[in-house]
Amino acid sequence: MRFRLCNWKRNNWFNSAKKPVKNPDLWQELDALAAGRDLTWQWVRGHSGNKLNERADALAGAARNKFNAEFVVGLGAA
């Protein structure tokens, strides 16, 4: 992951296909949080039964649903 982040930063947040990196604000925040820490990045196949990955997916889905509900209420549609 550090390799990709370094390349994206060097390429002004464009990927190797010369397309903008998706969610650059989130990657930049993650990069800032990781700076100065001794981290090991480990790729995990999504939706493959890994307990921690499944938990992260559930938390992300819950946050998305909460955001969507608050967004609709904010529009006065609820």
PDB file of N, CA, C and O in Angstrom:
ATOM      1  N   MET A   1       0.823  -1.193   0.000  1.00  0.00           N
ATOM      2  CA  MET A   1       0.000   0.000   0.000  1.00  0.00           C
ATOM      3  C   MET A   1       0.864   1.253   0.000  1.00  0.00           C
ATOM      4  O   MET A   1       0.545   2.236  -0.669  1.00  0.00           O
ATOM      5  N   ARG A   2       1.954   1.216   0.748  1.00  0.00           N
ATOM      6  CA  ARG A   2       2.836   2.386   0.756  1.00  0.00           C
ATOM      7  C   ARG A   2       3.345   2.684  -0.651  1.00  0.00           C
ATOM      8  O   ARG A   2       3.499   3.844  -1.035  1.00  0.00           O
ATOM      9  N   PHE A   3       3.605   1.618  -1.417  1.00  0.00           N
ATOM     10  CA  PHE A   3       4.085   1.799  -2.785  1.00  0.00           C
ATOM     11  C   PHE A   3       3.054   2.562  -3.611  1.00  0.00           C
ATOM     12  O   PHE A   3       3.395   3.504  -4.326  1.00  0.00           O
ATOM     13  N   ARG A   4       1.774   2.142  -3.505  1.00  0.00           N
ATOM     14  CA  ARG A   4       0.730   2.841  -4.262  1.00  0.00           C
ATOM     15  C   ARG A   4       0.589   4.282  -3.813  1.00  0.00           C
ATOM     16  O   ARG A   4       0.497   5.188  -4.642  1.00  0.00           O
ATOM     17  N   LEU A   5       0.571   4.500  -2.502  1.00  0.00           N
ATOM     18  CA  LEU A   5       0.447   5.872  -2.010  1.00  0.00           C
ATOM     19  C   LEU A   5       1.588   6.746  -2.516  1.00  0.00           C
ATOM     20  O   LEU A   5       1.371   7.884  -2.932  1.00  0.00           O
ATOM     21  N   CYS A   6       2.801   6.210  -2.479  1.00  0.00           N
ATOM     22  CA  CYS A   6       3.955   6.983  -2.976  1.00  0.00           C
ATOM     23  C   CYS A   6       3.794   7.311  -4.452  1.00  0.00           C
ATOM     24  O   CYS A   6       4.054   8.439  -4.871  1.00  0.00           O
ATOM     25  N   ASN A   7       3.371   6.337  -5.237  1.00  0.00           N
ATOM     26  CA  ASN A   7       3.170   6.579  -6.669  1.00  0.00           C
ATOM     27  C   ASN A   7       2.048   7.584  -6.913  1.00  0.00           C
ATOM     28  O   ASN A   7       2.180   8.479  -7.748  1.00  0.00           O
ATOM     29  N   TRP A   8       0.959   7.436  -6.192  1.00  0.00           N
ATOM     30  CA  TRP A   8      -0.163   8.365  -6.374  1.00  0.00           C
ATOM     31  C   TRP A   8       0.255   9.792  -6.024  1.00  0.00           C
ATOM     32  O   TRP A   8      -0.085  10.736  -6.738  1.00  0.00           O
ATOM     33  N   LYS A   9       0.987   9.946  -4.934  1.00  0.00           N
ATOM     34  CA  LYS A   9       1.439  11.287  -4.553  1.00  0.00           C
ATOM     35  C   LYS A   9       2.386  11.843  -5.615  1.00  0.00           C
ATOM     36  O   LYS A   9       2.263  13.002  -6.010  1.00  0.00           O
ATOM     37  N   ARG A  10       3.324  11.026  -6.077  1.00  0.00           N
ATOM     38  CA  ARG A  10       4.282  11.463  -7.099  1.00  0.00           C
ATOM     39  C   ARG A  10       3.561  11.854  -8.387  1.00  0.00           C
ATOM     40  O   ARG A  10       3.987  12.772  -9.087  1.00  0.00           O
ATOM     41  N   ASN A  11       2.460  11.151  -8.699  1.00  0.00           N
ATOM     42  CA  ASN A  11       1.693  11.411  -9.924  1.00  0.00           C
ATOM     43  C   ASN A  11       0.532  12.369  -9.695  1.00  0.00           C
ATOM     44  O   ASN A  11      -0.413  12.404 -10.483  1.00  0.00           O
ATOM     45  N   ASN A  12       0.603  13.150  -8.614  1.00  0.00           N
ATOM     46  CA  ASN A  12      -0.417  14.145  -8.301  1.00  0.00           C
ATOM     47  C   ASN A  12      -1.806  13.518  -8.186  1.00  0.00           C
ATOM     48  O   ASN A  12      -2.793  14.072  -8.671  1.00  0.00           O
ATOM     49  N   TRP A  13      -1.868  12.352  -7.533  1.00  0.00           N
ATOM     50  CA  TRP A  13      -3.099  11.623  -7.229  1.00  0.00           C
ATOM     51  C   TRP A  13      -3.813  11.107  -8.478  1.00  0.00           C
ATOM     52  O   TRP A  13      -5.041  11.079  -8.558  1.00  0.00           O
ATOM     53  N   PHE A  14      -2.986  10.698  -9.452  1.00  0.00           N
ATOM     54  CA  PHE A  14      -3.476   9.954 -10.613  1.00  0.00           C
ATOM     55  C   PHE A  14      -2.893   8.553 -10.539  1.00  0.00           C
ATOM     56  O   PHE A  14      -1.773   8.363 -10.066  1.00  0.00           O
ATOM     57  N   ASN A  15      -3.661   7.566 -11.011  1.00  0.00           N
ATOM     58  CA  ASN A  15      -3.180   6.181 -10.975  1.00  0.00           C
ATOM     59  C   ASN A  15      -2.339   5.882 -12.216  1.00  0.00           C
ATOM     60  O   ASN A  15      -2.099   6.761 -13.043  1.00  0.00           O
ATOM     61  N   SER A  16      -1.900   4.637 -12.332  1.00  0.00           N
ATOM     62  CA  SER A  16      -1.031   4.262 -13.454  1.00  0.00           C
ATOM     63  C   SER A  16      -1.750   4.323 -14.797  1.00  0.00           C
ATOM     64  O   SER A  16      -1.103   4.389 -15.843  1.00  0.00           O
ATOM     65  N   ALA A  17      -3.081   4.301 -14.779  1.00  0.00           N
ATOM     66  CA  ALA A  17      -3.865   4.430 -16.008  1.00  0.00           C
ATOM     67  C   ALA A  17      -4.131   5.900 -16.348  1.00  0.00           C
ATOM     68  O   ALA A  17      -4.901   6.211 -17.257  1.00  0.00           O
ATOM     69  N   LYS A  18      -3.477   6.799 -15.598  1.00  0.00           N
ATOM     70  CA  LYS A  18      -3.620   8.247 -15.807  1.00  0.00           C
ATOM     71  C   LYS A  18      -5.014   8.762 -15.479  1.00  0.00           C
ATOM     72  O   LYS A  18      -5.433   9.804 -15.983  1.00  0.00           O
ATOM     73  N   LYS A  19      -5.731   8.027 -14.631  1.00  0.00           N
ATOM     74  CA  LYS A  19      -7.056   8.449 -14.179  1.00  0.00           C
ATOM     75  C   LYS A  19      -6.947   8.908 -12.729  1.00  0.00           C
ATOM     76  O   LYS A  19      -6.107   8.406 -11.983  1.00  0.00           O
ATOM     77  N   PRO A  20      -7.792   9.859 -12.322  1.00  0.00           N
ATOM     78  CA  PRO A  20      -7.728  10.314 -10.927  1.00  0.00           C
ATOM     79  C   PRO A  20      -7.990   9.157  -9.958  1.00  0.00           C
ATOM     80  O   PRO A  20      -8.851   8.310 -10.195  1.00  0.00           O
ATOM     81  N   VAL A  21      -7.232   9.143  -8.869  1.00  0.00           N
ATOM     82  CA  VAL A  21      -7.447   8.164  -7.810  1.00  0.00           C
ATOM     83  C   VAL A  21      -8.826   8.432  -7.210  1.00  0.00           C
ATOM     84  O   VAL A  21      -9.197   9.584  -6.986  1.00  0.00           O
ATOM     85  N   LYS A  22      -9.576   7.373  -6.953  1.00  0.00           N
ATOM     86  CA  LYS A  22     -10.890   7.531  -6.327  1.00  0.00           C
ATOM     87  C   LYS A  22     -10.713   7.885  -4.855  1.00  0.00           C
ATOM     88  O   LYS A  22      -9.842   7.334  -4.182  1.00  0.00           O
ATOM     89  N   ASN A  23     -11.530   8.794  -4.362  1.00  0.00           N
ATOM     90  CA  ASN A  23     -11.515   9.242  -2.968  1.00  0.00           C
ATOM     91  C   ASN A  23     -10.146   9.763  -2.516  1.00  0.00           C
ATOM     92  O   ASN A  23      -9.645   9.341  -1.474  1.00  0.00           O
ATOM     93  N   PRO A  24      -9.544  10.662  -3.274  1.00  0.00           N
ATOM     94  CA  PRO A  24      -8.200  11.123  -2.895  1.00  0.00           C
ATOM     95  C   PRO A  24      -8.158  11.758  -1.507  1.00  0.00           C
ATOM     96  O   PRO A  24      -7.150  11.648  -0.809  1.00  0.00           O
ATOM     97  N   ASP A  25      -9.239  12.418  -1.100  1.00  0.00           N
ATOM     98  CA  ASP A  25      -9.261  13.042   0.225  1.00  0.00           C
ATOM     99  C   ASP A  25      -9.110  11.999   1.325  1.00  0.00           C
ATOM    100  O   ASP A  25      -8.428  12.238   2.321  1.00  0.00           O
ATOM    101  N   LEU A  26      -9.744  10.843   1.148  1.00  0.00           N
ATOM    102  CA  LEU A  26      -9.635   9.774   2.145  1.00  0.00           C
ATOM    103  C   LEU A  26      -8.247   9.160   2.146  1.00  0.00           C
ATOM    104  O   LEU A  26      -7.707   8.870   3.214  1.00  0.00           O
ATOM    105  N   TRP A  27      -7.651   8.951   0.966  1.00  0.00           N
ATOM    106  CA  TRP A  27      -6.297   8.398   0.883  1.00  0.00           C
ATOM    107  C   TRP A  27      -5.285   9.367   1.478  1.00  0.00           C
ATOM    108  O   TRP A  27      -4.335   8.949   2.141  1.00  0.00           O
ATOM    109  N   GLN A  28      -5.486  10.655   1.244  1.00  0.00           N
ATOM    110  CA  GLN A  28      -4.568  11.654   1.790  1.00  0.00           C
ATOM    111  C   GLN A  28      -4.660  11.687   3.314  1.00  0.00           C
ATOM    112  O   GLN A  28      -3.647  11.825   4.000  1.00  0.00           O
ATOM    113  N   GLU A  29      -5.863  11.560   3.834  1.00  0.00           N
ATOM    114  CA  GLU A  29      -6.023  11.521   5.294  1.00  0.00           C
ATOM    115  C   GLU A  29      -5.386  10.267   5.873  1.00  0.00           C
ATOM    116  O   GLU A  29      -4.702  10.328   6.895  1.00  0.00           O
ATOM    117  N   LEU A  30      -5.608   9.133   5.226  1.00  0.00           N
ATOM    118  CA  LEU A  30      -5.002   7.885   5.676  1.00  0.00           C
ATOM    119  C   LEU A  30      -3.478   7.979   5.620  1.00  0.00           C
ATOM    120  O   LEU A  30      -2.797   7.507   6.530  1.00  0.00           O
ATOM    121  N   ASP A  31      -2.945   8.574   4.579  1.00  0.00           N
ATOM    122  CA  ASP A  31      -1.502   8.744   4.446  1.00  0.00           C
ATOM    123  C   ASP A  31      -0.961   9.596   5.586  1.00  0.00           C
ATOM    124  O   ASP A  31       0.081   9.278   6.159  1.00  0.00           O
ATOM    125  N   ALA A  32      -1.666  10.680   5.918  1.00  0.00           N
ATOM    126  CA  ALA A  32      -1.230  11.549   7.013  1.00  0.00           C
ATOM    127  C   ALA A  32      -1.277  10.811   8.353  1.00  0.00           C
ATOM    128  O   ALA A  32      -0.375  10.963   9.177  1.00  0.00           O
ATOM    129  N   LEU A  33      -2.311  10.024   8.570  1.00  0.00           N
ATOM    130  CA  LEU A  33      -2.430   9.264   9.818  1.00  0.00           C
ATOM    131  C   LEU A  33      -1.355   8.181   9.926  1.00  0.00           C
ATOM    132  O   LEU A  33      -0.896   7.873  11.026  1.00  0.00           O
ATOM    133  N   ALA A  34      -0.956   7.608   8.803  1.00  0.00           N
ATOM    134  CA  ALA A  34       0.040   6.534   8.803  1.00  0.00           C
ATOM    135  C   ALA A  34       1.462   7.067   8.908  1.00  0.00           C
ATOM    136  O   ALA A  34       2.373   6.325   9.274  1.00  0.00           O
ATOM    137  N   ALA A  35       1.662   8.337   8.594  1.00  0.00           N
ATOM    138  CA  ALA A  35       3.008   8.913   8.596  1.00  0.00           C
ATOM    139  C   ALA A  35       3.637   8.775   9.979  1.00  0.00           C
ATOM    140  O   ALA A  35       3.010   9.070  10.996  1.00  0.00           O
ATOM    141  N   GLY A  36       4.881   8.323   9.994  1.00  0.00           N
ATOM    142  CA  GLY A  36       5.611   8.203  11.246  1.00  0.00           C
ATOM    143  C   GLY A  36       5.268   6.975  12.063  1.00  0.00           C
ATOM    144  O   GLY A  36       5.760   6.812  13.179  1.00  0.00           O
ATOM    145  N   ARG A  37       4.433   6.117  11.520  1.00  0.00           N
ATOM    146  CA  ARG A  37       4.068   4.891  12.226  1.00  0.00           C
ATOM    147  C   ARG A  37       4.658   3.695  11.494  1.00  0.00           C
ATOM    148  O   ARG A  37       4.821   3.717  10.274  1.00  0.00           O
ATOM    149  N   ASP A  38       4.972   2.666  12.241  1.00  0.00           N
ATOM    150  CA  ASP A  38       5.501   1.437  11.658  1.00  0.00           C
ATOM    151  C   ASP A  38       4.323   0.521  11.364  1.00  0.00           C
ATOM    152  O   ASP A  38       3.873  -0.218  12.239  1.00  0.00           O
ATOM    153  N   LEU A  39       3.819   0.567  10.129  1.00  0.00           N
ATOM    154  CA  LEU A  39       2.640  -0.200   9.737  1.00  0.00           C
ATOM    155  C   LEU A  39       3.005  -1.281   8.737  1.00  0.00           C
ATOM    156  O   LEU A  39       3.943  -1.138   7.953  1.00  0.00           O
ATOM    157  N   THR A  40       2.253  -2.352   8.780  1.00  0.00           N
ATOM    158  CA  THR A  40       2.331  -3.387   7.758  1.00  0.00           C
ATOM    159  C   THR A  40       0.972  -3.476   7.105  1.00  0.00           C
ATOM    160  O   THR A  40      -0.023  -3.764   7.771  1.00  0.00           O
ATOM    161  N   TRP A  41       0.921  -3.234   5.815  1.00  0.00           N
ATOM    162  CA  TRP A  41      -0.328  -3.302   5.076  1.00  0.00           C
ATOM    163  C   TRP A  41      -0.540  -4.732   4.612  1.00  0.00           C
ATOM    164  O   TRP A  41       0.386  -5.380   4.123  1.00  0.00           O
ATOM    165  N   GLN A  42      -1.754  -5.217   4.766  1.00  0.00           N
ATOM    166  CA  GLN A  42      -2.066  -6.585   4.342  1.00  0.00           C
ATOM    167  C   GLN A  42      -3.360  -6.571   3.544  1.00  0.00           C
ATOM    168  O   GLN A  42      -4.405  -6.151   4.041  1.00  0.00           O
ATOM    169  N   TRP A  43      -3.280  -7.036   2.298  1.00  0.00           N
ATOM    170  CA  TRP A  43      -4.460  -7.115   1.447  1.00  0.00           C
ATOM    171  C   TRP A  43      -5.307  -8.306   1.881  1.00  0.00           C
ATOM    172  O   TRP A  43      -4.786  -9.390   2.140  1.00  0.00           O
ATOM    173  N   VAL A  44      -6.611  -8.093   1.956  1.00  0.00           N
ATOM    174  CA  VAL A  44      -7.552  -9.151   2.308  1.00  0.00           C
ATOM    175  C   VAL A  44      -8.645  -9.152   1.259  1.00  0.00           C
ATOM    176  O   VAL A  44      -9.227  -8.108   0.964  1.00  0.00           O
ATOM    177  N   ARG A  45      -8.928 -10.308   0.697  1.00  0.00           N
ATOM    178  CA  ARG A  45     -10.006 -10.409  -0.288  1.00  0.00           C
ATOM    179  C   ARG A  45     -11.335 -10.077   0.396  1.00  0.00           C
ATOM    180  O   ARG A  45     -11.663 -10.647   1.436  1.00  0.00           O
ATOM    181  N   GLY A  46     -12.087  -9.159  -0.188  1.00  0.00           N
ATOM    182  CA  GLY A  46     -13.368  -8.763   0.384  1.00  0.00           C
ATOM    183  C   GLY A  46     -14.415  -9.858   0.264  1.00  0.00           C
ATOM    184  O   GLY A  46     -14.409 -10.644  -0.683  1.00  0.00           O
ATOM    185  N   HIS A  47     -15.303  -9.894   1.230  1.00  0.00           N
ATOM    186  CA  HIS A  47     -16.449 -10.821   1.228  1.00  0.00           C
ATOM    187  C   HIS A  47     -16.012 -12.277   1.088  1.00  0.00           C
ATOM    188  O   HIS A  47     -16.625 -13.062   0.366  1.00  0.00           O
ATOM    189  N   SER A  48     -14.935 -12.614   1.799  1.00  0.00           N
ATOM    190  CA  SER A  48     -14.420 -13.978   1.708  1.00  0.00           C
ATOM    191  C   SER A  48     -14.491 -14.707   3.045  1.00  0.00           C
ATOM    192  O   SER A  48     -13.891 -15.769   3.209  1.00  0.00           O
ATOM    193  N   GLY A  49     -15.223 -14.137   3.999  1.00  0.00           N
ATOM    194  CA  GLY A  49     -15.371 -14.790   5.292  1.00  0.00           C
ATOM    195  C   GLY A  49     -14.369 -14.354   6.343  1.00  0.00           C
ATOM    196  O   GLY A  49     -14.403 -14.869   7.460  1.00  0.00           O
ATOM    197  N   ASN A  50     -13.473 -13.417   6.026  1.00  0.00           N
ATOM    198  CA  ASN A  50     -12.539 -12.903   7.015  1.00  0.00           C
ATOM    199  C   ASN A  50     -13.331 -12.086   8.037  1.00  0.00           C
ATOM    200  O   ASN A  50     -13.977 -11.101   7.680  1.00  0.00           O
ATOM    201  N   LYS A  51     -13.280 -12.495   9.308  1.00  0.00           N
ATOM    202  CA  LYS A  51     -14.130 -11.869  10.327  1.00  0.00           C
ATOM    203  C   LYS A  51     -13.923 -10.364  10.444  1.00  0.00           C
ATOM    204  O   LYS A  51     -14.892  -9.609  10.523  1.00  0.00           O
ATOM    205  N   LEU A  52     -12.681  -9.927  10.454  1.00  0.00           N
ATOM    206  CA  LEU A  52     -12.426  -8.495  10.604  1.00  0.00           C
ATOM    207  C   LEU A  52     -12.852  -7.717   9.366  1.00  0.00           C
ATOM    208  O   LEU A  52     -13.362  -6.603   9.481  1.00  0.00           O
ATOM    209  N   ASN A  53     -12.647  -8.294   8.183  1.00  0.00           N
ATOM    210  CA  ASN A  53     -13.080  -7.638   6.960  1.00  0.00           C
ATOM    211  C   ASN A  53     -14.604  -7.546   6.905  1.00  0.00           C
ATOM    212  O   ASN A  53     -15.157  -6.527   6.493  1.00  0.00           O
ATOM    213  N   GLU A  54     -15.270  -8.608   7.319  1.00  0.00           N
ATOM    214  CA  GLU A  54     -16.739  -8.595   7.336  1.00  0.00           C
ATOM    215  C   GLU A  54     -17.256  -7.552   8.333  1.00  0.00           C
ATOM    216  O   GLU A  54     -18.261  -6.889   8.075  1.00  0.00           O
ATOM    217  N   ARG A  55     -16.565  -7.407   9.473  1.00  0.00           N
ATOM    218  CA  ARG A  55     -16.959  -6.404  10.467  1.00  0.00           C
ATOM    219  C   ARG A  55     -16.758  -4.993   9.912  1.00  0.00           C
ATOM    220  O   ARG A  55     -17.612  -4.123  10.081  1.00  0.00           O
ATOM    221  N   ALA A  56     -15.627  -4.778   9.251  1.00  0.00           N
ATOM    222  CA  ALA A  56     -15.372  -3.467   8.646  1.00  0.00           C
ATOM    223  C   ALA A  56     -16.431  -3.145   7.600  1.00  0.00           C
ATOM    224  O   ALA A  56     -16.887  -2.005   7.509  1.00  0.00           O
ATOM    225  N   ASP A  57     -16.825  -4.141   6.812  1.00  0.00           N
ATOM    226  CA  ASP A  57     -17.857  -3.948   5.802  1.00  0.00           C
ATOM    227  C   ASP A  57     -19.193  -3.601   6.453  1.00  0.00           C
ATOM    228  O   ASP A  57     -19.915  -2.729   5.970  1.00  0.00           O
ATOM    229  N   ALA A  58     -19.520  -4.284   7.551  1.00  0.00           N
ATOM    230  CA  ALA A  58     -20.775  -4.004   8.255  1.00  0.00           C
ATOM    231  C   ALA A  58     -20.774  -2.586   8.829  1.00  0.00           C
ATOM    232  O   ALA A  58     -21.780  -1.883   8.747  1.00  0.00           O
ATOM    233  N   LEU A  59     -19.652  -2.169   9.405  1.00  0.00           N
ATOM    234  CA  LEU A  59     -19.554  -0.815   9.949  1.00  0.00           C
ATOM    235  C   LEU A  59     -19.668   0.237   8.846  1.00  0.00           C
ATOM    236  O   LEU A  59     -20.331   1.259   9.022  1.00  0.00           O
ATOM    237  N   ALA A  60     -19.024  -0.015   7.721  1.00  0.00           N
ATOM    238  CA  ALA A  60     -19.105   0.922   6.597  1.00  0.00           C
ATOM    239  C   ALA A  60     -20.539   1.016   6.084  1.00  0.00           C
ATOM    240  O   ALA A  60     -21.027   2.107   5.789  1.00  0.00           O
ATOM    241  N   GLY A  61     -21.211  -0.127   5.980  1.00  0.00           N
ATOM    242  CA  GLY A  61     -22.610  -0.125   5.535  1.00  0.00           C
ATOM    243  C   GLY A  61     -23.518   0.617   6.503  1.00  0.00           C
ATOM    244  O   GLY A  61     -24.407   1.356   6.079  1.00  0.00           O
ATOM    245  N   ALA A  62     -23.301   0.427   7.797  1.00  0.00           N
ATOM    246  CA  ALA A  62     -24.108   1.127   8.801  1.00  0.00           C
ATOM    247  C   ALA A  62     -23.878   2.632   8.720  1.00  0.00           C
ATOM    248  O   ALA A  62     -24.825   3.412   8.819  1.00  0.00           O
ATOM    249  N   ALA A  63     -22.624   3.043   8.540  1.00  0.00           N
ATOM    250  CA  ALA A  63     -22.316   4.474   8.417  1.00  0.00           C
ATOM    251  C   ALA A  63     -22.959   5.057   7.164  1.00  0.00           C
ATOM    252  O   ALA A  63     -23.484   6.170   7.186  1.00  0.00           O
ATOM    253  N   ARG A  64     -22.915   4.290   6.062  1.00  0.00           N
ATOM    254  CA  ARG A  64     -23.554   4.748   4.824  1.00  0.00           C
ATOM    255  C   ARG A  64     -25.047   4.915   5.033  1.00  0.00           C
ATOM    256  O   ARG A  64     -25.621   5.924   4.623  1.00  0.00           O
ATOM    257  N   ASN A  65     -25.684   3.938   5.668  1.00  0.00           N
ATOM    258  CA  ASN A  65     -27.128   4.009   5.893  1.00  0.00           C
ATOM    259  C   ASN A  65     -27.497   5.190   6.789  1.00  0.00           C
ATOM    260  O   ASN A  65     -28.498   5.864   6.550  1.00  0.00           O
ATOM    261  N   LYS A  66     -26.681   5.440   7.827  1.00  0.00           N
ATOM    262  CA  LYS A  66     -26.936   6.568   8.712  1.00  0.00           C
ATOM    263  C   LYS A  66     -26.799   7.881   7.956  1.00  0.00           C
ATOM    264  O   LYS A  66     -27.627   8.781   8.096  1.00  0.00           O
ATOM    265  N   PHE A  67     -25.744   7.978   7.155  1.00  0.00           N
ATOM    266  CA  PHE A  67     -25.541   9.192   6.365  1.00  0.00           C
ATOM    267  C   PHE A  67     -26.718   9.418   5.420  1.00  0.00           C
ATOM    268  O   PHE A  67     -27.245  10.527   5.334  1.00  0.00           O
ATOM    269  N   ASN A  68     -27.128   8.364   4.710  1.00  0.00           N
ATOM    270  CA  ASN A  68     -28.243   8.490   3.775  1.00  0.00           C
ATOM    271  C   ASN A  68     -29.519   8.909   4.482  1.00  0.00           C
ATOM    272  O   ASN A  68     -30.258   9.753   3.973  1.00  0.00           O
ATOM    273  N   ALA A  69     -29.789   8.336   5.644  1.00  0.00           N
ATOM    274  CA  ALA A  69     -31.002   8.689   6.402  1.00  0.00           C
ATOM    275  C   ALA A  69     -30.946  10.145   6.844  1.00  0.00           C
ATOM    276  O   ALA A  69     -31.944  10.859   6.743  1.00  0.00           O
ATOM    277  N   GLU A  70     -29.796  10.592   7.332  1.00  0.00           N
ATOM    278  CA  GLU A  70     -29.660  11.978   7.771  1.00  0.00           C
ATOM    279  C   GLU A  70     -29.724  12.931   6.595  1.00  0.00           C
ATOM    280  O   GLU A  70     -30.256  14.033   6.722  1.00  0.00           O
ATOM    281  N   PHE A  71     -29.191  12.528   5.450  1.00  0.00           N
ATOM    282  CA  PHE A  71     -29.223  13.357   4.258  1.00  0.00           C
ATOM    283  C   PHE A  71     -30.667  13.557   3.798  1.00  0.00           C
ATOM    284  O   PHE A  71     -31.066  14.671   3.460  1.00  0.00           O
ATOM    285  N   VAL A  72     -31.441  12.485   3.786  1.00  0.00           N
ATOM    286  CA  VAL A  72     -32.855  12.577   3.377  1.00  0.00           C
ATOM    287  C   VAL A  72     -33.624  13.442   4.343  1.00  0.00           C
ATOM    288  O   VAL A  72     -34.435  14.268   3.924  1.00  0.00           O
ATOM    289  N   VAL A  73     -33.383  13.268   5.651  1.00  0.00           N
ATOM    290  CA  VAL A  73     -34.063  14.110   6.657  1.00  0.00           C
ATOM    291  C   VAL A  73     -33.664  15.554   6.459  1.00  0.00           C
ATOM    292  O   VAL A  73     -34.508  16.445   6.554  1.00  0.00           O
ATOM    293  N   GLY A  74     -32.386  15.809   6.185  1.00  0.00           N
ATOM    294  CA  GLY A  74     -31.904  17.157   5.957  1.00  0.00           C
ATOM    295  C   GLY A  74     -32.556  17.820   4.755  1.00  0.00           C
ATOM    296  O   GLY A  74     -32.677  19.044   4.704  1.00  0.00           O
ATOM    297  N   LEU A  75     -32.973  17.017   3.796  1.00  0.00           N
ATOM    298  CA  LEU A  75     -33.667  17.565   2.624  1.00  0.00           C
ATOM    299  C   LEU A  75     -35.147  17.792   2.880  1.00  0.00           C
ATOM    300  O   LEU A  75     -35.845  18.372   2.048  1.00  0.00           O
ATOM    301  N   GLY A  76     -35.627  17.330   4.039  1.00  0.00           N
ATOM    302  CA  GLY A  76     -37.030  17.476   4.373  1.00  0.00           C
ATOM    303  C   GLY A  76     -37.923  16.464   3.702  1.00  0.00           C
ATOM    304  O   GLY A  76     -39.136  16.659   3.625  1.00  0.00           O
ATOM    305  N   ALA A  77     -37.327  15.359   3.203  1.00  0.00           N
ATOM    306  CA  ALA A  77     -38.101  14.354   2.489  1.00  0.00           C
ATOM    307  C   ALA A  77     -38.627  13.269   3.404  1.00  0.00           C
ATOM    308  O   ALA A  77     -39.401  12.420   2.963  1.00  0.00           O
ATOM    309  N   ALA A  78     -38.229  13.271   4.667  1.00  0.00           N
ATOM    310  CA  ALA A  78     -38.676  12.191   5.574  1.00  0.00           C
ATOM    311  C   ALA A  78     -39.857  12.627   6.396  1.00  0.00           C
ATOM    312  O   ALA A  78     -40.363  11.854   7.208  1.00  0.00           O
TER     313      ALA A  78
END
